[in-house]
Amino acid sequence: MNHQPATTQFATQDDGIAKGDVLLKVDNVSLAFGGVKAITNISFDVRKGEIRAIIGPNGAGKTSMLNVINGFYTPQEGTITFRGNERRAMKPHHAVRQGIARTFQNVALFKGMTTLENIMAGRSVHMTRNIGWQMLWRGPALAEEIEHREKVEEIIDFLEIEHIRRTPVGKLPYGLQKRVELGRALAMEPSLLLLDEPMAGMNLEEKEDMSRFIIDVNQQRGTTIALIEHDMGVVMDLSDRVVVLDYGKKIADGTPDAVKSDQAVIDAYLGVAH
């Protein structure tokens, strides 16, 4: 792994919450589609500054949980409290403006656009000039564009993707596409970053690089991270705390060491080999 920690200047939204205090609280959340229960009465929290893992077998409700947190789904029961604001329903663009950004299991990029353009798209939430100025690309809109481009260039340097900044992302290897998607999420300057299987489909070297970037984002930028991941080596190395779901129910919650020795987790997910 060749990545060297870099000093970065791009910011995280200031939420006024001290490190170690609860940033996000999931309280008795239940979600069903028709008669199928995806999540049943789940509660846990995410503390500012930590890396919080959500694990479990396929179909456990992990992605559904992320979709509730950032407003894609509205639970039938329970509430989400983020930065002290309690709610049940919220649109995804409202979640972004409140400071929640995410990546997806399947890369969700604009394949015909370059790396730079994709990451710039993440800055749109912070742009204030109206569409008329943006179309003219002069005056206040030009000044704003230059300011946001500088922040994007910092992210590109941080993720070591300068060599692909002008490359359409559809032509990039999968591992680099995942890195570009991480860059676009960082461009939103979130307080809470949701990562849905950031290592999926990667080889060992790509996983090592992504793990290092995740740690650097957390430690250097102070960004709180909640991630879904199936690679248990990655989960145990990166996470401060782990919550385990099985068939939409929470079966364990604690430190990585406590979770991996929990018999219910071993039976449902890890198995004897772990």
Secondary structure as the mmCIF struct_conf table of DSSP 4:
data_model
#
loop_
_struct_conf.conf_type_id
_struct_conf.id
_struct_conf.beg_label_comp_id
_struct_conf.beg_label_asym_id
_struct_conf.beg_label_seq_id
_struct_conf.end_label_comp_id
_struct_conf.end_label_asym_id
_struct_conf.end_label_seq_id
TURN_TY1_P TURN_TY1_P1 LYS A 19 GLY A 20
BEND BEND1 ASP A 21 ASP A 21
STRN STRN1 VAL A 22 PHE A 33
TURN_TY1_P TURN_TY1_P2 GLY A 34 GLY A 35
STRN STRN2 VAL A 36 ARG A 47
TURN_TY1_P TURN_TY1_P3 LYS A 48 GLY A 49
STRN STRN3 ILE A 51 ILE A 55
BEND BEND2 PRO A 57 PRO A 57
TURN_TY1_P TURN_TY1_P4 ASN A 58 GLY A 59
BEND BEND3 ALA A 60 GLY A 61
HELX_RH_AL_P HELX_RH_AL_P1 LYS A 62 ILE A 69
TURN_TY1_P TURN_TY1_P5 ASN A 70 GLY A 71
BEND BEND4 PHE A 72 TYR A 73
BEND BEND5 GLN A 76 GLN A 76
STRN STRN4 GLU A 77 PHE A 82
TURN_TY1_P TURN_TY1_P6 ARG A 83 GLY A 84
STRN STRN5 ASN A 85 ARG A 87
BEND BEND6 ARG A 88 ARG A 88
HELX_RH_AL_P HELX_RH_AL_P2 PRO A 92 GLN A 98
TURN_TY1_P TURN_TY1_P7 GLY A 99 GLY A 99
STRN STRN6 ILE A 100 ARG A 102
BEND BEND7 GLN A 105 ASN A 106
TURN_TY1_P TURN_TY1_P8 LYS A 111 GLY A 112
BEND BEND8 MET A 113 MET A 113
STRN STRN7 THR A 114 THR A 114
HELX_RH_AL_P HELX_RH_AL_P3 THR A 115 ALA A 121
HELX_RH_3T_P HELX_RH_3T_P1 GLY A 122 HIS A 126
BEND BEND9 ARG A 129 ARG A 129
HELX_RH_AL_P HELX_RH_AL_P4 ILE A 131 LEU A 136
TURN_TY1_P TURN_TY1_P9 TRP A 137 TRP A 137
TURN_TY1_P TURN_TY1_P10 GLY A 139 GLY A 139
HELX_RH_AL_P HELX_RH_AL_P5 PRO A 140 PHE A 158
TURN_TY1_P TURN_TY1_P11 LEU A 159 GLU A 160
HELX_RH_3T_P HELX_RH_3T_P2 GLU A 162 ILE A 164
TURN_TY1_P TURN_TY1_P12 ARG A 165 ARG A 166
BEND BEND10 THR A 167 THR A 167
STRN STRN8 PRO A 168 PRO A 168
HELX_RH_3T_P HELX_RH_3T_P3 VAL A 169 LYS A 171
BEND BEND11 LEU A 172 LEU A 172
HELX_RH_AL_P HELX_RH_AL_P6 TYR A 174 ALA A 187
TURN_TY1_P TURN_TY1_P13 MET A 188 MET A 188
BEND BEND12 SER A 191 SER A 191
STRN STRN9 LEU A 192 ASP A 196
BEND BEND13 GLU A 197 GLU A 197
TURN_TY1_P TURN_TY1_P14 PRO A 198 GLY A 201
HELX_RH_AL_P HELX_RH_AL_P7 LEU A 204 ARG A 221
STRN STRN10 THR A 224 ILE A 228
BEND BEND14 HIS A 230 HIS A 230
HELX_RH_AL_P HELX_RH_AL_P8 MET A 232 LEU A 238
BEND BEND15 ASP A 240 ASP A 240
STRN STRN11 ARG A 241 ASP A 246
TURN_TY1_P TURN_TY1_P15 TYR A 247 GLY A 248
STRN STRN12 LYS A 249 GLY A 254
HELX_RH_AL_P HELX_RH_AL_P9 PRO A 256 LYS A 260
TURN_TY1_P TURN_TY1_P16 SER A 261 SER A 261
HELX_RH_AL_P HELX_RH_AL_P10 GLN A 263 VAL A 265
HELX_RH_PI_P HELX_RH_PI_P1 ILE A 266 LEU A 270
TURN_TY1_P TURN_TY1_P17 VAL A 272 ALA A 273
#
